[in-house]
Every structure is written in C-alpha cells, then in structure tokens.
Amino acid sequence: MMILANGSMHGSKFRCAGDIIFDDVDISPGQICNVQLKPFSETCNFLQYQKPLSPEKPYFFAQIRTLTYNSKITLGIAGPDIAPDSHPGNWLNSVGYHSNTGQCYTSHQCVANTEGEKFGIGDVFGVLVTYFGDKKSTVIFLKNGSPVATRFLFGGDHSRYLPTISLENGPIDLGLMWPEAAMGVPQYSEKNMLHWIRPLSVKYDVMTNMFVYAGEEKLTDELIIQSPHPLAGDIQHFEVIIQEMVPNSPGPSVSLATCSPLIPTPSSTLAQDYLRFDLNNKVIKVGHKIGWGVHYNPEERNRPNFNPKCEQLVYCYITANMEIITGQMMMQPEGGFYPVVLLRDGATRVTIDVESNPKPIGHNQLLDERFKAEFSQAKKALQNDLVNKEVKESMLRKSQDVAVTITDQFCRLKLAADKTGIHVVQFNKPLTEDSNFFLLFIRTLNEDSGVGLGVAGKDFPANKYPGKFRPSVGWTSRDGKLYRNMRHDGNLSGERFQEGDMVGCEMEAFASEMSVALFTKNMRPVATAYYTQSNKAEFLPTISLCANGHDVVIDVYWQNMMRGAPIFSVVNLEHWCLPPGSVVDHSTNTVHVKDHSAPVSIQAPYSLHKGYNHFEIRLTKDFGPDCPPPAIVLSTATPLDPPPNSCLKLDFLRFWAVDEASTLVQVGDLVGWGLLYIDDTVHHDEEQLVICYLTVNHKILLVRVIYQPPGGFYPLVVLPPGLNEVSLEFSASIIKQHPITSNDVDILVGEATALMQKEKEIIQAGGDPSTELAGAALFRSLPSAEARKQDLSDNSSDSVNRQRGGTIKDKTVEKSGKTNKMSTTITESSIKGKKLKRVPSKKSLRGDSKSSRSCIIL
C-alpha cells in the first residue's frame, strides 16, 4: 500500500514528513519497498524506519531508479529525535551520505580519510554498521557492493540506530530494502585490493599488484588509500612495498587511523585518531617494506571472550623490512585502527601487503616484552588524565534550578520546563592558552527556549546571558547574535543554533588588555568578538539557560575534558566565517552567498600574524558605479570599545575600488593587504606598531604605519548588495621577500612618531585628533620609491592612469563620519628587498600544510 507522507507516524513502522510516497507494509525477507518523491518537491523530505539496526540486521540499501539533475538523496542512521527537515549526518549522533556530492557526515563533520564518491541512477547504495560499540560504532558505506567511506556513529544507545533517508528535488524513485528485508550483508575483504577505499584518481593495477596515481596533472596533494577493515583478529600488521622513490621526495606515508576523527578530541595524549610515519628517503629504497602493526595485551588476547575491536591499550609499532624500529602504547578506539597509505608527488605507486606478515610471529616475544614494559606507565598516564579532567559539582557556580549530571565524558545540564527566567552555570576553572575551548552539545532545545555561551568573570550575574553584562562576551541561540559588553554590532551577524547542533567557544587570542573569543557551530567558525578583560583568572566558561515552558538539556565538554579547539586552515574557505547558506567552490576558491539587501562579510578565522601576513582577492566580475566590487578590509575582531581617538588606531582599514579608487584596478587583478611586523620581540597578538601595505598583482602600491589592535587584524571581505560571490587567492599567504628597506621603516616610523606627538598636542588642547586630522594623507608610497618617481612618469599613459589618483578609505566603524580620504600618487616599488625571517607562532602551525604559501612581493 502506497502512503503519502504528511509529517506523521505510520503505526510503529515509519516516521515521515514531506512529499514522500512509500510502501507502508510489514517487512519480510527479500521485500523491496518503493519510495518516491513527487516532482517539483524541493525541500528536505524525510523517512525513517522505526526498527533499529542490530548486530543481526546491520544493513540496509537502496536501488536508485530515478533522479533529476539536481536531486539529492541522503542515506544514513539517526535517532528518533532528529528534526524532519534535517539530513542524517547533519545532526548530533547521526551519520549520512549525500548522493549529489559523495560527502559523508557524522555529527555534522565530513572531514575524514575517506571522502566518498557520488552515486546515481542504476547504483545500489548501502549502509552497514560494522561494529556496535559501547560509546560509538563504526559504519561503512557501499556503492554497488564496494566500500567507499567509513565513519563513526557516535552514541552507544543502539536502539537509536534507525535507518533514515532524506530526499530533495523530485522526482526520485528508489527501491529500499530495510534491515529485515536485506538477506545477508555484503562481503568484502582487506585481502582484495579492489575493496580498499581510494580516490577516483588512484587505480589498482591487478597485473602489477600496485596502486597507481592515474591523474594527468602533477600530484600536489596527498591521496589517501584506506583498508575497509581495521587491524584485528587474523590481520594485525600490514606492509607497504615502495615501488617509486624519486630523489629528494619524501616518499609515501603509512598510517594507522580511526574510521573518522574523534568528536570531541579526547583529553588523553594516548587517545589519537591518526598515527603517521613518514619515510626517510635517504634510507628507504624501491623494494623496501614499511609496515604498521598493533599488539594486544598478552594476558588478555587468548581469553575466549577477547574483543580485538574494543577500546583498549595496544602497542602500535612500525616495521622496516620486518624489523621493528619503533613503537608506542596507544589507546585503541572502539572499532580499531585502520591501515592507511598516502601517495604524493614522487611516490605515486605502492604495493600493499596484508598477507605475508599478518601476525609477525617471530617478533611476538619482543612485542610482549615491550607491551609489559610500557603498560604500567600507560595506565598511570590514563589515571592522571582522569584526575585532570575530573569535574565536581562544587567546581560549578550555578543556579539551584539547573540539574547537573557528571560523567567521565561530559557534564549534562538540565533546566526543567517549569523553571522561569534565565539560569547561569559557570565553571570555576579559567580558560588558558593551553586549555582554551569548551563545547556544548544541544540535546533538547525548543525554539522558544534559549541557550547562551561565552566567557565572563566571577561577578557575572546569575540571570543574564553572557555578553549582556560588562565585561563579558557571548553568543545566544534564539537570535544568533554575538554580544560583548551589551553590544552586538560588528562585521559578522552570527547565526542561530538549535537542538542537534554543537557549539563552542574558544579564547583564540590572549592579549594584555583584551582578548578575542572565536565561536564555532558544528566545528566551523561563526564569528569573533572581543573580551575586554585583562585579568586572566576571570576567563570563566559561562552558560545561560532559559526554559520558557520547555525542557532544556545540553551536554558540556569543559576545557579540561578534551584536548583542544578545532583547528582551521586559513587557505580553506570552508574554515572562514561565512554567512549562513554560503557555498564554497574549492576548484576556484570562490564563496557564493545568498541574495542580500545589505552588505555581508566573510572573515578569516585567525588574524594576520608573523606566519600568515598577507591575503588577497581576485576581482572576477565587471564593476562600476552601479555594481561595485567587493571591499578588502583589515578589521578588528569587533569594533573597538571605546572608539579610539587616534589616526594610528583604527578598527577598519578598507580598500574599495569605487569612485577614484576604481582607476587603480581592473577585472582580473589581485588585490591584497599585508602586514610587516617591526619589532620581532612583541607577540603578534599584542598591540604594536606595524606597517600595512596594499598590493595589486603582488606589487606594493601604498603603505601606512598603524597600531595593530589587540588580537590582530582579521582578513575581511565585504560584499555589497547585488554581488553574491568573491574569489580568494592563497598562493601568497606568507611574504618572505619585499621591497620595504630598513631605511623605509625608519622613515615611516619617524613620520608616525611625529604624528603621535601632534595628536598628543591636540588632545592636550582639548581636541579630537581623529577629527582634526581627518583627510590627512596617511597612506603614501614607499620612501625608497620616491627617487624613481621621474622614471615612472615616462611609462605609458595607461600605466600612469592606473597608478595615480587612487582613493583609499580607512575608518573606525563607530566614527564613519571621520573616514580619511587621501589622493596619493602611486609609484612602482623597488624590486629589491630583504628577506623576512619567519617567526614560528601558534597560529602558523594550525591547519594543514597549505596554510603557509610563500611569495615574493615586488
């Protein structure tokens, strides 16, 4: 019997919503159930089978019969509380796989070793739980019987493992085999190399028994090959045979990894989700073998009920030509460690061997000895970790109406529906530079209820949201706004969060006078805001709850209960603070935003610093008076409070190619901002004099000395109404050579010092420097370029037109009427420069290797 979904429960078998038509029948073995989405149905339509997957029935699959060009199918597993307009995987403790992109999500996260691939008409796509764990389970996704991705399914309540699908953009026609209908499960083996999960650009050559990179372009990134099974049971060791080793190339890497990253990151250093070994190409040659293995507790592994995939201490070791070269005790996560191999340039061919030495019997005694030697120390480390992450109710300052349940993983807060007003819970341990992030899982939250999170001091009122008291900073669920010191203005509007989300607060920059909080939603950055507190003992995690007639339940991972904040890469646009609904095209580094009637902004998650000192956009669209281009900005985390009264202290430094400034650039140009730090002894987060420079096509046009604010200047791009996309360029995020000479620095700093003295005199006379000096030509060309000014005048008139008469605007947000406008003759910079010494910093180590790409500025 075909049933039209209407947002209701159908007996006890299905939960559904939207325009889905499906067979509402009792399920029998081998029975295919028809599921259809009506034409022109564009929104998310939802169907959930109410019998959970189990060790006896761990699998279901769909036959794809009909799709349109923009259809989207999501197959996955979720609990009964998932919102009907959500996709499985984009909800806490759920997992899902998207047909149109091949992306696979678990608890909102799609980052993993296995990236997946698209599926469509004619494909059979399945979801299989491969291990049912106590706290989390492992899931593998199969396309036409072959594994394409693995993910954790977080949460140990197996009764919530409900087969779930969502459909968008009909017509769609599927044949579903629910768990009771699926007869058996797909069989695949790590011994069959065709079953290893790999990118489409990597092929397995059966004749040579090699994995080979088959792309036409030079390999610039690492390509990951992963086993469909973890090391366990009969196969506890694998090897990679080196088939290519180009001189001066690093060679392939061999790794052990969990099936996807752990969420949140465990507090113990023994609990890692990725163990990697990079080869020494001076020692390793073609034909050599490199391997990883796991060794189990000799006192446990021979017991009848021993489970090799459970969470337990194991000895992880590396072999070179079957000799053990190093090893370490690690906490194996539930589901086990998966073999992983990484191909890269100069190492594009490997053979993987899991059969020659699956259990290195000859080393068994040595491995037993190493396990026993390190076991007690590992147990001690785990015990110390338990002590460090312990949370007692006495460590919380809280409303008596908030019920607290503390486990070894998280702290559950519950406010009953009948409790009125706002109720505060504050952790008495301050955030520090080493422990600077706490995380909330929103379990139960009605749209009429409210949750706020942020940072405040010991005197914070018990009936306020963080940010709505001075000094404090916070973010609220109902309006999605970020507040600090009772203000909510800024470049970024924030966004709402709700049940099923996870939200976090990181003190991203610690400065002497005020610091910067970075708020995250589902492990992506949302916005930054200042916390104007100098006493680091007052950096207390603060949460506010408001029931408003509905229960509120959240799970809190305080900063001592996990290892740290999510790490973002400034060269990955999905890691930038983006307006809600934005889409990133990685092939062109372009952000597409929704239609907007007011300007919208995108901002880097971290400020410029000594390891990331330049950013730029490419002007890809025609622009003019009626269709202005994007503005490129150096901005503070939020507007300074109180507003500065100095021309050297700004919170918004902008170049916008409108009016006279439009003559400086044209379509196709790269426009960027860079910083030169003058004093290497001052930390990059502190207030200090810096030289800002504007670049066009990697040439410096204008320079200016300015005070960098506490926390630094954040790269910001503003899109005016009518402009819905902007492209960024990341080939020059670190400037190592530039034409700014030491003499230039002396002259520019001398001029700034003179300006400081003039401002001081104005203040002593009762004036306002930012008003009286408005319009002064504070931007200028490099002093060393002035001597060549006459030579430039001999250039073509077109060149001169593009180099003269520019208008640069800089302003303080609160004092927009005091914007300085300067007409400056642009002169070409010297091609000679001195090399900057790269200074290591906390931020420069964040993200992947792409976060530091050097360039020479002319």
Secondary structure, DSSP 8 states (H G I E B T S, - for coil): -EEE--SSEETTTEEEESSEEEE-S---TT--EEEEE-TT--S-EEEEESS---SSS-EEEEEEEE--TT-EEEEEEE-TTS-TTS-TTSSTT-EEEETTT--EEETTB--SS-------TT-EEEEEEEE--SSEEEEEEEETTEEEEEEEEE-S-GGG-EEEEEEESS-EEEEEE-TTT--S-----TTSGGGSB--TTEEEETTTTEEEE--SS---S-EEEE-SS-SBTTB-EEEEEE----TT----EEEEE-SS--SS--SSTT--SEEEEE--TTT--TT-EEEEEEE--TTTTTSTT--TTSSEEEEEEEEETTEEEEEEEEEE-TT--EEEEEEBTTB-EEEEESSSSSS-GGGHHHHHHHHHHHHHHHHHHHHHHHHHT---GGGEEE-TTEEEEE-SS-EEEEE-TT--SEEEEEESS---SSS-EEEEEEEE--TTSEEEEEEE-TT--TTS-TTSSSSEEEEETTT--EEETTB--SS-------TT-EEEEEEEE--SS-EEEEEEETTEEEEEEEE----GGG-EEEEEEE-TTS-EEEEEE-GGGSS------TT-GGGSB--TT-EEETTTTEEE----SS-EEEE-SS--BTTB-EEEEE--S--BTTB---EEEEE-SS--SS----TT--SEEEE---GGGGGG--TT-EEEEEEEES-TTS-TTS-EEEEEEEEETTEEEEEEEEEE-TT--EEEEEE-TT--EEEEE-TTSEEEEES--HHHHHHHHHHHHHHHHHHHHHHHTT--HHHHTTT----B--HHHHTTHHHHTTS-HHHHHHHSSEEEEE--GGGGGG-EEEEE------S--EE------TGGGSS-GGG--EEE--
